[in-house]
């Protein structure tokens, strides 16, 4: 079992930056594929960025060049550095941890942290 706790959200002006953190409890954090998703009101949840256990990364086209995902396995934490924020980045951001073992998928979500981008 893994528990995920996000932090770092808040209100920021357009063009500003925020760094989200997701702290994971439990063991074997390093083998999880970690990801950030977001969901704005009235919209579907969408993948923002992911980082694999080998630290390969992938980003949504809308955030490429502005957001950076990273992980610190010693701290059981994944980060999302968000720069040049736009109003359309406003959403609730969720941390996700996934691993597959012996054909069983283990999928965990945090409660989310709110990001508001407004002047």
Buried (B, 14 or more C-beta within 10 A) or exposed (E): EBEBBBBBBEEBEBEBEBEBBBBBEEEBBEEBBBBBBBBBEEEEBEBBBBBBBEEEEEBBEEBEEBBBBBBEBEEBBBBBBBBEBEEEBBBBBBBBBBBEEEEEEEEBBBEBBEBBBEE
